[in-house]
Amino acid sequence: MNLGENVGNSNTEDIELHAQECALIKKPLTEAGADCIEADGAMNDEEFESEPMPEIDSGPADEVRQDSLTSQKVVEELLKRSETDCGAPFEEVVLHVLLALHDRNYPEWMRVRAQLKRANKDISLIKLDKAIARLGISLKEVAPTHFGYAEDIWDKLSVETHTPVTVHGVLYVPEASSQLWVEMSLSELQAKVARVHDGKANCFRQEDYYSIAKVVLTLRDSSSFFEDAPEGVACLCSFYSVRDGKICKDVLGLRHRQQRSLPYEPEDVPTPLYDAFRAETFHSANEGEEQEQIRLLDEFAGACMLGIGHRFQKAFVWMDRYGRAGKGAMQEILGHLVHPALTSAISPLHWGRGSEYYIASLADMRMNVVGELPENATIPAAEFKSVLGGDLLTGRMPGHPPFAFRNRAMHLLMTNHPIKVNEHSEAYFARWMLMEYPNSRLKSGKPLDASLATRIADAELPGIAYKALKGAERLLGQGAFSESKVHDRLMGEWRVSANSLQEFIQDNCELGGDKLRVRRSSFYQTYVLWCKENGRIASANGRVKDMLTHNLKLGIRVSVLDGHEVYRGVHFKPETPEKFNGNLEREDGLRDAGASLDGASASDQCDEDF
């Protein structure tokens, strides 16, 4: 389709074509035009009808409704005044109302015309018709200025009440045939200007076309136009959205503000190839792990498909320690659930300072997939948390000014090794969701099937999409991703390997209640010695204290005993070398035989929380 020639023309043929295409869907929409997926997978039309989808910022549509009410009042007042004033119909405001009535509702205009004649025979209907015709001609004339031509192009690109909009310096126009908002480049817009107005006054040079096109971009600028759109996914002729914890189906329209659509409709049909592939990929000897990972996969897929993944502020990691375990095939299959134009591949290594061009590529994306991370590269923790946390980001496209946006993408990282990090806080590790692909074909010796993902997607995509929608519905109902023993195990291993202090505690210490104590100085000396012997880098003493006391899972706190700082809730294992064993095994009350005047032991007075 040539955007410069056809985009935005509100003609009946485009709309009829769209309706005919929708009729070809295997599972046609109901008479109500929409339905909701219930917990058991059934469709419920009545519930959808009782809660129609609200318009979000209808804008021009509201103005049209208001104009209709105003016009009706003007006509009613005109009929009263015309009984004694034959000049009333020729006033400028009245002529504009009558012209609009003539163009939009001709039968009603003929009725009003007859009422005017009956009200006052001195009113010349012939002169009134000519006055209305002259007004119509004058309004259709385009002012021979760059602004006048720009407004005319803007009107021609509009569809009913939906007008073009500029988002981050790019023009999007409504398309009647697809019911989508289509990007129109500056060169296409200039070509449109030239085709419509070339040779007219002030419009016969390349510079004129460019200037007029730039004026068009300024007529309606809304950086949040797509951010304010309903969350959901456009399919062949339907729009699936999230409402009250359910996935609801509606006829796709321009009010949904969708830029892309998927070329199929989700269906509740069997998916034997996909089910077998997932069962083989996630098979585990540990009870429940396979089912938990499949459940988590559906939730991830549904969140990406509907564009709601950013709500949960998680980055998924698919880990495969040997290779050829199904990560790539799974990503290829699930990639069909998100339009390619809404998928990016921006590594978190490029989210740091000076990366505004990379960051800008995340704007309006639904899924960001990173195929592999370098083994020794460290993800910038502050920027990582800022992107996933929904902070305001600043990006910049080449040739355009900087713009602000918030991340709306679900992030997927694939790796064969633990990710290297430089932060070990709870807030940082809480941003991750780990999945394991444990069944490597390289390890088992099974042959590779290069066409497996393509065969599965070609045969079962509607059913796979339906499973994803059900997963998203469950995710929304729970308010969080499902728990997974695999995630817990991998997270524990990762935190230990990424943090020398965590690994030291696991190898040399026991955790428990306040009765377990060790002097802070002895603890740090032993930790430093262990790091030297194991080739690890020791953190500073103050940093160690901070990491211990702010890790809620360890349950360690600092107090002062006998003038020394001690860690409570931890002590060395019996096999720790004696010269570094700073455990305090005695009870508080056994520090000495003295007691305070109120009967409390001296050690009770000395043992204070730090």
GUDRENDO-786948 format. One record per residue (C-alpha): residue in one letter; x, y, z. Coordinates in steps of 0.2 Angstrom, whole numbers, plus 2048, in hexadecimal, padded with zeros to 3 digits. Layout:
N
AXYZ ...
! end
This chain:
610
M800800800 N8078117FB L80581C80B G80782C801 E7F88287F6 N7EB81E801 V7EF81F813 G7E182781E N7D4829810 S7C3825819 N7BB81B80B T7AE80E80D E7B7801802 D7C580080F I7BA7FD81D E7AF7F0814 L7C07E780F H7C57E7821 A7B47DF826 Q7B57D2818 E7C77CD81E C7C07CB830 A7B27BF82A L7C07B3825 I7C57AF836 K7C279D83B K7BA7A384C P7B07B2847 L7AB7BF854 T79B7BE85C E78C7C9858 A7917D4867 G7A27D685F A7AC7D186E D7AF7C487B C7BA7C088A I7C47B188E E7BE7AA89E A7C979F8AA D7C378F8A1 G7C6796890 A7B479988B M7AE7A9883 N7A27B488C D7997C1881 E78E7C888F E79C7CD89A F7A47D788D E7947DF888 S7917E589A E7A27ED89B P7A57F588A M7B77FB887 P7B880E88C E7BF81A880 I7D0821885 D7D2833880 S7C5833872 G7C984586E P7C284A85D A7B383D860 D7AE84786F E7AF857866 V7A4850858 R79684B865 Q79785C86D D79686485C S78685A858 L77D860867 T782872864 S77C871852 Q76B86A858 K769879863 V76D885855 V76087D84A E75387D857 E75689085B L757894848 L74588C845 K73E898853 R7478A784D S7438A483B E7308A783E T7348BA840 D7458BC838 C7488B7826 G75B8BB828 A75E8AE836 P7638A082A F7708AA822 E77A8AE831 E78C8A7830 V78B89C83F V77A895839 L781892827 H78F88882E V78387D838 L77787B829 L78687681E A78C86982A L77A86282B H779862818 D789858816 R78684C825 N773849825 Y76B84E815 P75A847819 E75A851829 W760861820 M75185F814 R74585E823 V74C86E82A R74C877819 A739873818 Q73687982A L73F88A826 K73388C817 R724889822 A72A894830 N72D8A3825 K7288A5812 D7348B4810 I7438A8812 S74A8A4801 L74F892800 I7588957F0 K7638A27F7 L766898806 D76C8897FC K7788957F2 A77F89C802 I78288B809 A78A8857F9 R7958947F9 L79B89180B G79E87F807 I7A98847F8 S7B3891802 L7B6884810 K7BD877804 E7C98847FD V7DB881804 A7E4891809 P7F48927FE T80089280D H80A884814 F7FF883823 G7EF882818 Y7F787480E A7FC86B81E E7EB86C825 D7E4865815 I7F0856815 W7EC853827 D7D9852823 K7DC847815 L7E683B820 S7D883A82D V7CC82C82F E7BB832836 T7C083A847 H7D1832847 T7DE83E842 P7F183C83F V7FD83E84E T80F841850 V81883685D H82B839861 G82C842850 V824835846 L81383783D Y80682983F V7F7829835 P7E681F837 E7E381182A A7D180D827 S7D57FC81E S7DF7F582C Q7D97FF83B L7EB802840 W7F6811842 V803811835 E81481A835 M816827827 S82882C823 L82C83E81F S83083A80D E81F83180B L817841813 Q82084C807 A81B8417F8 K8098437FE V80A8567FF A8118567ED R80484B7E6 V7F68557ED H7FC8677EC D80A8687E0 G80A8777D4 K7FF8827E0 A8058927E7 N8138907F4 C81487D7F0 F81F8797E1 R8308767E8 Q8388687F2 E83B875800 D828878800 Y823866801 Y82F864810 S829873819 I81786E817 A81B85C81D K82386382D V81486E830 V80985E830 L81485683D T810865849 L7FD864847 R7FB857854 D80A85185F S80784486D S81683B874 S80A83087F F7FE82C871 F803819871 E807818883 D7F681D888 A7EE81087C P7E5801884 E7F17F2888 G7EE7E487C V7F27DC86C A7EB7DE85A C7E87CE851 L7E17CB83F C7D07D5843 S7CF7D5856 F7D77DE864 Y7DA7D4874 S7DC7DF884 V7DD7DE897 R7CE7E28A1 D7CA7DD8B3 G7D67CF8B3 K7CF7C78A3 I7D57C7891 C7C77CF886 K7C47CF874 D7BE7DD86A V7BC7E2857 L7CC7EB853 G7CA7FE850 L7D580E84F R7D0812861 H7DB804867 R7EA80E860 Q7F37FF859 Q80280084D R8047EE849 S7F97DE848 L7FC7CC849 P7F77C2839 Y7ED7B5843 E7E07B3850 P7E37A9861 E7D8799862 D7D578C86F V7DC77E865 P7E876F869 T7FB772867 P803761867 L81376685F Y81677586B D81176B87A A81D75D876 F82B769873 R828772884 A82776288D E83875C885 T84076D888 F83C76F89A H83C75C8A0 S84375A8B1 A84574C8BD N8407588CB E82D7578CE G8237678C9 E8327708C0 E82C76C8AE Q81A7728B2 E8207828BB Q82B7878AD I81E7848A0 R81178E8AA L81E79C8AC L82279C899 D80F79F895 E80F7AE8A0 F81E7B5899 A8177B2887 G8067BA88B A80E7C9894 C8197CC884 M80A7CA878 L7FF7D6881 G80C7E3885 I80A7E2898 G81B7DA89D H8217EB8A3 R8157EB8B1 F81E7DE8BA Q8307E58B9 K8387D58B5 A8467CF8A9 F8457BD8A4 V8557B38A2 W8557A3898 M86479989E D86C78A894 R87D78489B Y88277988C G87978087D R86C779870 A85F77787E G850780875 K85279287A G854798868 A84578D861 M83A793870 Q83E7A586D E83A7A385A I82979C85E L8247A986B G82B7B6860 H81C7B4855 L8117BA863 V8187CC862 H8197D6851 P82B7D784B A82A7EA84B L8267E985E T8357DF862 S8477E6865 A8587DE869 I8607EB874 S86D7E3881 P86C7EA892 L87F7ED890 H87A7FC885 W86E804892 G87B80E89B R880820899 G882827887 S87781A880 E86882487C Y86781E86B Y86680C871 I85A81087F A84E819872 S84D808869 L843801878 A83580E876 D824806872 M82C7F5871 R8237E6879 M8317D9879 N8447DC87A V84E7CC876 V8617CB879 G8687BB871 E8787B987C L8827C3888 P8957C3889 E89B7B9898 N8A57C68A0 A89B7D689C T8927DE8AB I8807E58A9 P87F7F78B0 A8747F48BF A86D8068C1 E8688088AF F8617F68B0 K8567FA8BF S85180B8B7 V84A8038A7 L8417F48AF G83B7FF8BD G83180A8B1 D83B81A8B4 L83A8288A7 L84882589A T84F83188D G85282A87C R85783286B M85482C859 P86183284C G85C842845 H84E845852 P84F84E863 P84F845874 F83F83E87A A83983688B F83082688D R82E817898 N833805895 R8247FA890 A82E7EB88A M8307DA891 H8437D6891 L84A7C488D L85C7C088F M8637AF889 T8747A9890 N87E799893 H8867A08A3 P8827AA8B2 I8807BD8AF K88E7C88B6 V8877D58C2 N88F7E38CC E8807E58D8 H87A7D98E5 S86B7E18ED E85A7D98EF A8527E78E4 Y85E7E28D5 F85C7CF8D6 A8497D18D8 R8487D88C6 W84D7C78BF M8437B78BA L84D7A88B6 M8497998AB E85378A8A7 Y855780897 P85C77089E N85B764890 S86A768884 R86A75E874 L87D760874 K87E757884 S871749880 G87774686F K866748867 P86574F855 L861762852 D851766849 A854777840 S84277983A L83977484A A83478684F T82E78A83E R82377A83D I81C77D84E A81879084A D81078C839 A80577E840 E800784851 L802797853 P7EF79B857 G7EF78E865 I80079486C A7F97A686C Y7EA7A0876 K7F5798883 A7FF7A8885 L7EF7B2888 K7EA7A5895 G7FB7A789D A7F97BA89D E7E87B98A5 R7EF7AE8B3 L7FE7BA8B5 L7F27C98B7 G7E77BF8C3 Q7F67BA8CE G7FE7CC8CD A80F7C38CB F8187B68C1 S8157A48C7 E82279D8D3 S82F7918CD K83B7868D6 V8477878C7 H84879A8C9 D84B7998DC R85978C8D9 L8617968CB M85F7A68D5 G86879F8E4 E8767988D9 W8787A98D0 R8787B38DF V8867A88E7 S8917A88D7 A88F7BB8D4 N8937C08E6 S8A37BA8EF L89B7BE900 Q88C7B38FC E8977A58F7 F8A27A7907 I8937A6912 Q88D797909 D89E78E90B N8A379391C C894799927 E88479492F L87579F930 G86979F93F G8627A994D D86A7B6958 K8737A9962 L87F7A7953 R88B7B5954 V89C7BA94D R8A77C994F R8A67D593F S8BA7D693F S8BC7C393F F8AF7C0932 Y8B77CD926 Q8C87C6929 T8C27B4925 Y8B97BA916 V8C87C390F L8D37B4911 W8C67A9909 C8C57B48FA K8D87B48F8 E8D97A18F8 N8CA7A08EC G8CF7AD8DF R8C07B88E3 I8C07CB8E6 A8BC7D08F8 S8B07DF8FB A8B47EC907 N8B07EA919 G8A37F8919 R89B7F0909 V89B7DF911 K8917E6920 D8857EF915 M8827DF90B L87F7D491A T8737DF923 H8697E4914 N8667D290E L8567CD916 K8577BB911 L8677B991B G8607C092B I8707C7932 R8717D793C V87F7E1945 S8807E4958 V88D7EA964 L8937DD971 D8A17E197E G8A67F0974 H8A87E6964 E89C7E5954 V8957D4951 Y88A7CC944 R87B7C394B G8737B5942 V8837AD93B H8937A4941 F8A179A939 K89F788936 P8A977D942 E8B6779934 T8BB78B933 P8CE78E938 E8CF79294A K8D97A1949 F8CB7AA93F N8BD7A2949 G8B57B1951 N8A57A9957 L89E7AF968 E89679F96F R8927A5980 E8817AC986 D87F7BF989 G87D7BD99C L88E7B399E R8997C299A D89D7C49AC A8967C19BD G8917D49BF A87F7DA9BD S8777EB9BC L86D7F29CA D85C7ED9C2 G8627DB9C1 A8677DB9AE S8787D49AA A8867E09A4 S8877D7993 D8747DA990 Q8787ED992 C8877EB986 D87E7E1979 E8767EF96E D86F7EF95C F87B7F9951 
! end
